Amino acid sequence: MVTNFLNLWILARVVQAGVATLLCVFGALLGLRMASQWEPGQSSERQLARERQAELIASVMQVTLILEILGLGLSVFVMDHLVGGIRGAMCAFGVLASTSTGFHGLFVSILTSMACGLWVVLHRFDLRIESPVLTRRKFAWLVPVGMLAVCDFALVLAFAWQLDFEVIASCCSVWVDATVVNTHASKFMLSPLWAGGLGLTAALVAAATSAAAGRWRGRVIAWTAGGVSALACVAVLPAVLGVVAPHALGTPTHFCPFCLFHIQGGGLGWPLFAAIFLGSVTGMGLGVVELNRGAVGDAAPLREMRRILGRWSAAAWLVALGCGIFPIARYWLQSGGATVFGKI
């Protein structure tokens, strides 16, 4: 509905997504032209002008990354402020579930932010190399990033249009909490022992492989770290839903991740999901760097970039692990040695 766009919070999200998309599409179009016209090793006036444009594109994309990440946080704030206007919605989950595009849009926003982050990794790697051997390649990769940004903006518009403040939405207690009493497969996936063990293993393996990739030169360990980080960002979700959220919220059947951003969840969602995002992007960045080894050789810039990414990824995964363990340990201490599930 057109009147939805008069809401200041919705308007802020739409403007943010629109500006980020415009910058991303601008960078993609200009980057595509640069990829076809780039002449490494030449010192002509045209090539010098292209190099200046290349710096402009890189600056635009780094601003876009910041806007996309801010957009994820803004989405949470917007959903929380819309809760009061939609009956039945108790948190962002209910607002997103009230439309057919809510969760799809959030998923695409995350993918777009990750794509921008990986492009920035490739750009920073290119800057460390004396010869611009990766410049054409990184400009070509702007095209799929720009397409993702357009899809993200389209879904943001669709979500804002579909919002109906007259509808009676379902809260997280209906959609998420109820999984513990039905026969859905998620009942097994959110089992405390299974979910907790998987999440703990995924975070530890991701941190260990990223740290190892930062210290060792082998290709296998770099590819392993990148793949593990990509899988870990999904593998830790059952632990967040089935173990961390119940302990943080103090209810064994409360699995809603969006409630972790609220006061009752101690705001744990902000550092937890930020660490998962950073660990995933920098970990996958190890794979991106390794993918371009053939173009640069096993030179000092490659080793230095792997060292930086490995440290950041390992640190981020350990922070995420600490954020997940904290509410469990706190509950255990406050209850005198019990978990929110009693005896598991």
N, C-alpha and C positions, 0 to 999 in steps of 0.2 A: 504494500500500500504506500502511496506517495506520502501520506502524512507521517509514516514511520521515519522518514528522512529528516523530519523537523525535530526529532529527538536529538539533543545535543550529543549524547553518548554514541548513538548510532551514526550520526553525522561525522563525529570524530573518527570512528573506525573506518567509515567509507572514504573519508578524505585521506586518512593515512594509507589505506590500501591503494587508493587511486594515485597518490603521489609516488609511492613505491613502485607501482606498476609502470607509470610513465617513465620514471628514471630507468627502470630495468629494460623496458622496450626501447627507449632511446639508446641505451648502452648496447643492446642486442643489434639494432639496426646499424648503428655506427660501427660496432665491432665486426659485423658481417662484411661491411664494405672494407674495413681495415684488413680483414683476413685475406681478402682477394687481392688487395693492392700492396700488401706489406712487402718490402724489399730489404731484407737484412743485409748489412754490409755496405749499403749504399749511403752516400753522403750528400745526395741532391737536396734541393730545397723542398721538394715534395715529400721526400722521406723524413726530413726534419720536421715538417709540418705534421706528418702522420705520427711521429713520435710524441709530439706535443698533444695530439688528439688521444693517443694511447694513454697518456697520463691523466687526461680528463676522464676517459672512460673508466679507468681504474678508480679514480676518486668517486665517480658517480656510483659505481658498484659497491664500494665500501660504505657509502652513505645508505645505499639501498639495503645492504645487510643489516645495518643498525635499525632502519625503519621496519624491516620485516620482523626482526626480533622484538622490537618495541610493539609491533602489531600483535604478536602472540600474547604479551602481557596485557595490552589494551583490550584484547578480546575477553580476557577473564574479568577485567574491571567492567566492561560493557555488560557482559552477561549478569554479573552480580547486581548492577544497578537496574537491570530490566526485571529482576526477580519480583520486585514489588508490584510491577504492572501486569504480571501474568499469574493468574490464580492457579494454585497448585504447585507452582515451581518454588522449590526451596533453595536452589543453588543454580549454578550455570548449567548443570546437567539438564534440568527441567526446561530451561530456555532453549538450549540446543535441540532437545528432543521434541520441542513443539513445532519444529519445521522439518521438512524432508532434506534440507541441505545443510543443517547446522553442523553435524559431525563430519560430513564430507568436506565442508569448508575448513574446519579446524585441521583436518588431516592434510589437506592441500597446503594450508598455510605453514604447517610444520615442514612439509617437503620443500616448499619454496625457500624457507629460511635455511634449511640444510644445504640446498643447492647453491644458494648465495654464499654460504660459509665455505663450501668446498671450492667455489670459484676464487674466493679471496685467498684460500690456501695456495691454489695454483698460481695466483698472481704474486703472492709474496715469495714463492719459490722462484718464479721467473725473475724477480728483482735481484735475487742473490746470484744469478748467473751473469757473467760478464757479457756474453753474446746473447742477443734476444732470440734464442732458439725456440722458446715456448710461446712467444707472443702471438703468432698466428693461430696456434692451437687454442690458446685461452680465449681468443676472440671468437673462434668458431663455437666454443662451448657456451657462449652467451646466448645463442639462439634457443636451446632447450630451457635455459634458465628464464629467458623472457617469456616463453610459452607457458611455463609454470606460473609465472607472475600474473599473466593474463587470466589463466584459469582461476587463480586465487581471487582476483578482483571480481570476476564474474560470480563466483560463489558467495562472496561477501555481499554483493548487490542482491543476489537471489535470496539470501538469508534475511536481509533487511526488508525486502519486499514481502516475503512470506510471513513475517512476524504478525501475529494476530493477538492483540491485547484483550480480545473478548473470549479467547479460547480458554478452556480449563486444562492445563498441562499436567503431566505426571512428574512427580519429584523422583529423586534418586532412590528413595526407599521402595518405590514400585519397580523401577527398571533395574536397579543394581542390587539392592539389599535382598530382593526376593529370589535371587539366583540360588541362595543357600537352601531354600526349601523346595525347589523344583527339581526336575530331572534333566535340566539342561547340562550340556557338557562343561559349561563354566563352573559348575559345582565342583568338579574334579580339578579343574585348572586353578581354582582359588583355594584348594585345600592347603592349610597352613604349612604342613611339612613339605609338600611337593612344590608349592609356589615359593616358599622361603628358601628351600634348597636350590632351586633353579636360579632365583635372583641373586643369591649369595655367590653361587658358582660363576654366573655370567659376569658379575661385577669384578670379582677377583681375577678371573681369567682375562678379562678385557684390560684391567690395570696391569697385570703381569706381562701380557704380550706386548702392550704398548710401550712399557718401560724397556722390555728386551729389544724391541724394534728401534728404540732410540739409542741403544748402546751398541748393538751388533749390526754388521753390514749386510747380512744375508737377505736375499730376496724373499725367501719363504716366510721368515718371521714378520716381515713388513706386510706381506699379503695376508698372513694369518691375523695380525693385529687389526688390519682394516676390516676384514670379514667378521672377526669376533665383535668389534665395536658396533658394526652394523646390526648384527644379530642381538647383541646385548641390549640395545635400546628397546627392543621388543621383548626380549626374554625377562627383563626385570619388571615388566608391567604386572604380571600376575602376583609378584611379591609385593609391589606397591599397593595393589588392590586388596589382596587377600591377607596380608600380614601387617604392612606398615599402617595403612589407613585404619583398620580396626583398633590397633594399639594407640594411634594418635588421637582417634575420636572416642576411644573408650567403650566401643560397642562391637561385639564379635561379628555382627552381621551388617556392619556399615562399611561398604566397599567403595564408596564414591571418591574418586581422586580429586574432584573439584572442591570438596569440602576441606581438603588439606590446605587450601589457600585462605580459608577463613580463620577467624580467631579461635574457634573450637578446635581447629586442627593445628593451632600454634603457628600458622603461616608456613608450615613445613614444606608445602608444595613449591614455594618460590625457589629456595636453594636446591631442593631435591631435583626438580625437573630441569632447572638451569644447569646443574652439574651433569645430568644425563645427556642433555643436548650438547654441551661443550665436549664431554667425553666422546660422544658419538661422532661429532663432526671432526674433531682433531684426530681421533682414531682412524676414521675413514680417510682422513687427509693423508695418513701414512700410505694408504693404498694408492691415492692419487699421485703422490710423489713418486712412488715406485713404478707406477704406470708410465712415467715419463723418464725413467732412468736411461732408456736407450738414446734419448735425444741429448742428454747432458753427460752421460758417462758417470762412473763412480767417482765423482769429484767432491771437493770439500763442501760446496754449497748443498749437495744432496745429503751428505752426512750431517751437516749442521741443521738442515731443515728437519730431518728425521729425529734428531736429538730434541729439538724444540717441541715438535708435535708429540713425540713419545712422552716427554715430561708432562705436558699439559693434559694429554689424554689420561695418563696414569693418575695424575693428581685429581682430575675431575671425577674419575670413576671411584677413587677412594673417598672423595667428599660425598658423592652420591651414596656410597655404602655407609658412611658415617651417619648421614641424614636418615637412612633407613633403619639403622640399628638404634639410634637415639631414642625414639618413642618406645621401642620394645624394652630397652634397658631401663628407661624411666618408669614404665609401668611395672616392670619386674621388681624394682626397688621399692616403689610405693605400695605395692600389694604384698610385699614380704616374700617374694620368690615365686609368684604365679604369673601366668600369661593371661591375656584377655580371653583366651579360649579355655582356660582351666588346665586340665591335664590333656596334653596332646598325645 
